[in-house]
């Protein structure tokens, strides 16, 4: 019994955690999980912390994937296998995607990570990361187009139906509007086109998550032998001094301040998006934070509060957020519906090519650490928007790269949507 009590999940001894898990499942199958924040938080935290513990404990999973991937893929598997009743699944989906849990979480991470970065470092990295990502996309699209010809498609069709959906910025901001663009030009049903392109979007995201976990292990294993391989979350490696920010003092006042800072930046981003809709809310939020940091608009105590709130979000809600992403956004049935071995190989090759090109360009030309460039400018072009960035960076253990990942995902996603609209007319 003492041995069981020594195992802790979410701070609870294992027997108590199992009791809470039993209460959750009893409520789910009786249909009495409350809607909204109470039921959503309870469901995702309990299941997420359990999956996180399994991912950090099971030998093979612990070594190659880790807790973050276990939360995402475990959540997706639980949903696909029907282990969560329909009513509870609706509660989780509404909480994550309609009631704003992911927005709440990502807003905290963006402000926390942006105000934790040295101002000069932020400016130097921002102007270099987009060219790195674009060159990676160019190489990846070329490889996908060539491999698609082996499957019997044309080079252009492979790019339009696999490469662009995979790199368009997710499902709601990428594949869905892309299917409408294709349908308008081709005179086909948008739903049928979405069914055809969605597997590339979802599969590219999953592969990026797994690659991020493997990249993290590579960095840990070879860092001493190749000291220039990874900055352990620091992107720039140009020989210039980087000022280290002192850890923020965690107080109740600072947490309340940080909460308001993150919500204020998000709300202002929503306001600007209302007037200039072509720029997404998160992109506006990042622009505003960069301007505020560059011009030193916020006093230090407000920046420290934002850092404290971001730290709280990372340490408290990450397992819940990742499990929510897995349960509600990673559809394993969609992946399997359009899957053949060579289709899988093509998507893997595309993600790998983008990743390795970003690492090479970032490391050799842009002054980045190769591993961080591979993650932020490579893998984050093939994920599903803001939630995909969280999943990939959490899997890699490099959440501090979130501002750069958001810049890459939003900018490159818009670029690929535009490219898809132009190329579909040539098909």
N, C-alpha and C positions, 0 to 999 in steps of 0.2 A: 504493500500500500504506500509506503514511503517513497518507493521508486516511482510509482504512478504520480504521486503528488509533486515529485520533482520536475515532471514534464509540464511545462507551462504553455498555454495557448491563449493569446490575448490577455496575458497576465493571470489567467485562471489555472489552477491545478487541473490536470487532465480529467479526473472524475467529475468535477464541477462543470468543466466545459462540455463534456459529453451529456450531462444533464440538461444544460442549456440547449444543446443541439437537438436533444430529444423533444424538448418543449417546442422548439421551432418547427420540427417536422410534424408534431402532433397538431399544431396550429395550422400548418399549411394544408394538411390533409382534411382537417375539419373546416377549412375555409374561413378561419378567424384571424388571419394575419391582417392587421389594419392597413388601409391604404395610406399613402403619403410617407412622410419622413420617418415616422416611428417604425412602421412595418418594413419599409425599404432599408433603412439603416440596420435594423436588427437582422434581417435576412442576409444582407451582404456582408456585414461584419462577422457574423457567426460562421457562415460558410467560407468566406474569404480567409479569415485567420486560420481556419482548419486546413484549407488547401495550401496556404503559405507555409504552415508548419510541415505538412507532408513534403512539399517541394524542397524544404531545407533539410529534410531528414532522410528520405528515401535515397539509397546510395547512387544509382545512376542518374536520377533526376537532379539530385543535389549537385553532382559533379558537373553536369553538362547544361542544365537548364536553370535550376534554382526556383525559389518561391514565386517570383513574379510570373514566370511562364506557367507554373503549376496553377496559379490563380486563373490565368486567362484561358488556357486550354482545358483545365479542370472544370471551370464554369461552363465553357462551351459544351463539353462532353456531358455534364450533368443535364443541361438543357436539352441536348439532342436525344439523350436516352430517356427523357420523360421523367426524371427523378424529382422534378419540381412541378407540382400541380399547376394547371393553367391559371388559376386565380392568383397564386403567388408569383407566377411568372409575369403576369400582367402588372402586379404591384411593383416588382423589380424594374420592369421595363419603363413604367410610368415614372418611377422615382429617378432612374438614371437619365432618361432621354426627354421626358416632358416636364418634370418638376425641377430640373436644373441641378441635380447633384453633380454631374460631370462639369457643368459650367462653374459651379461653386468651387469645386476642387481645382480645376485647371486655372481659374482666375487667381486663386491663392498661389499656385505654383509659378505662374508667369511673373506676378509681382515679386514674389519671394526670390526667385532666381535672378530676375533682372536687377533688383536692388542689392543683390549679393555679388554682382560682377563689377570689377574695376571699370570705371567710366571709359578710359582710353582703350582698354582691352575690348570692351563692347563695340566701340566704333571701329577699331581695326578689324575685328572679326566679321562684323556685319557686311562690310563692303567686299569681302573676299569669298564669303560662303556661297553666294548665289552662283557665281561663275563655276565654282567647284561642282555644285549640284547639277548645273545645266550640262556640263561636259559629261558627267556620269550618266545623265538621262540620255544624251545623244548616243553614247556607247551602248547602253542597255537596250534602247529601242532598235539599234542596228542588229544586235545579237538576236533579239526576239523575232525580228522580221526575217532574218536568215533561217532560224530554226523553224519558223512557221511554214516556210516553203517545203521543209521535209514532211510536214503534216498534210501537205496538199493545199495549203492556203497560198495566196500571193504574198509578197513581201509587205505590200501596203496593208493588206487585210490583217496580217499578223500584228502590225503596229496599231491599227485601229481597234481590233477586238481583244488584244491582250496587253500590249505595252502601255497604251494610253489609259485604259481603265485602271490598270495596276498603279499608275503614277498620277492620277487625276485628283488626289486629295481626299479619298474616302468614298463612302456610299452616298450620303445625302448631299454633299457638296461636290461630288465627282461623278460617280457612275449614274446616278439618277438624272441630273441635267444632261449628261453626255448621251444617255439613251434617248432623251427627248430631241437633242440636236440631230442624232443619227436618224431618228424616226422621221423627222421633218424633211430631211433631204432624200431618204430612201423610200418614203411613202409606206413605211411599215409600222407595226404596232410597237409603241415604246416599251410596253411590258415584255414582249417577246425579246426585244433587243437587250433589255436589262437582264433577263434570265441568261442570255448568252454571255454578257460581259461581266456579270457580278462575280463568277468564280475567280477571275483574275484579280479583282479588287480584294476579295477576302483572302485568297490564298497568298497573294503578295504580302499582305499584312502579317499573316501568320508566319511566313518564312522569315520576314524581317525581324519579328519578335524572337524567333529561335536563333537566328544568326546573331542578334544582339547579345543574347546570353552566352553563346559560344565565343564571341569576340571578347567579352569580359573575362572569360576563363583564359583565353589566349594572352590577354594583357597581363593577367596575374602570373601566368606561368613563365612568360618570356621577358618580363619587364627588366629584370636584372641583366639579362644577356643583351637586350636591345633597349637601352634607356631612352632612346628617342621614339619608341614605338607608341607610348601612351602618356598622356598627361594626367591620367586618373580623373578625368572630368574637365580638365583645362584644355581648351581648344587650341589656343595660339602657342606656337613654339618658335618665335622669331628672335629669340635672344634678348628681348627687351624685358626690363624688370616689371613684374606685376605686383601691385600692392595687395596684400592679403587683408581682407576685411575681418575685423575681430568678430567672434561669435556674438550674436545678438543676445542681450539679457532677456531671458524668458520670464515675463511677469504677466499678471492678468490684464494690466493696463495696456501693455505692448501688444498682447493678443487682440484685444478689442480694437486698438488702433489699426493693426494690420488687417483685420477683417474689413474695416471701413475703407481703408486704402484700396484693397483689392476690388471691393464692390464698386467703389467710386470710379476706378479706372475702367472696369468692365462696363458700367453704365454709360460713361462718357464715350466709350467705343461704340456702344449701341446707338447713342445719339448721332454720332458722326456717320455710322453705317446707314442710318435712316436717310441722311441727306446725300451720301456718296455710297450707294449700295454695292458698287463694284468692288469695294474693299471690305473684306469680312470684319466682323466685330473684333475677333482676336487680333487680327492684323492691326486694326486701329489701336487696340489696347497696347500692343507692343510698341507701335510708333509713339504713342503718348508717353509711355514709360521711358523710352529712349530719350525723347525730348526733355522730359522732366529731369532725367538723370544727367544729360549733357549740360543743361542750363542750371543744374543744381537748384531746381525750384522747390523741392521738398526739403525740410530740415532733417537732420540726421536721425532724430528720434522717430520720425514717420517712416523713413527707410528701414530703420531697425525694427519697427513694428511689422512692416511688410515681410521682412526676413523671418521674424519669429512666427508669424502666421503661416508662412510657407513651410517652415520646418514642422510645425504642428500638423499640417495637412499631410505632409510626406510620411511622417512617423505614425500617424493615427489612422488615416483613411486609405492608404495606397492599396492594401490588400482588398478592401471593399470595392474601391474604384475598379481595379483590374478584374475582379470577379464579376462585377456588373458589366464591364466591357465584354467579357467572355460569354456571359449568360444572354445578353441582349443584342450584341453587335456581331459576334463571331458565329455565323451559321454554318455548322459543319455539314449540314445536309446540302446547302447551296454549293459548298466546295466539292462535295462528292458527286453532285448531280452532273457536272460537266467535266469530270476528271477522267483523263487517260494518262498512262504513264508518260507519254511524250509531252503532253500538255503540262504535266507537273514538272518535268525536266526543263521545259522551255521557261516557265515562270521562275524556277530556281536559278537557271542560268541568267535570266534577266536581272534578278535581284542581286546575284553575285557580281555580275559585270558592273552594275551601277555602284555597288559597294566598293569593289576593288578600284574602279576608276576614281571615285571620290577620295579613297585613301591615297592613291598614287598622286593625283593632282594636288590634293591638300597637303600631302607631306613633302612633295618635291618642289612645288611651285608657290603655293600660297602661305607657307610657313605655319601649317597646322600640324598637330600630332596626327599621324596616319589613322590610328584607331578611332580617335574622336571625330576626324573628318569622315571616316567610313560610316560612322553611326549617324551623325547629325546631318551630313550632306548626302549620304548614300541611302542608308536604310530608311530614313525618315521621309524619303520621296516615295516610298512604296507602301506606306501605311495608310490607315483610315482616318486622316485628319488629326484633330486635337487629341482624341482618345487614343489613336494609334501612336502618336508621339509619346504619350504617357506610358503606354504599354512597352514600346521599344526602349525608351530611356530607363524605365524602371527595370526592365529585363537586363539591361547593360549596367545598371547601377550608376547611371550618370544623369540624374535628373537636373543637374545644373546646366545641362545643354539645352533645356527646354526652350528658352527664347530663340536660339538659333534654329532649332528644329521647327518651331512654329513659322519663322520667317521662310524657311525652305519649303515646308509643306504648303503653305498658303500661296506663296508666289509661284512655285513650280506647278501646283495644282491648277491655278488659273492659266498658266502658260500651256499646259497640256490640254486643257479644255478648249482653248483657242485653237491650238494646233489640230485637235480632233475635228473641230468645226470646219477647218480649211481643207484637211486631207480627205474627209468623207465625200467631198464633192468630186474628188478624183477617182473614187472607187468605181 
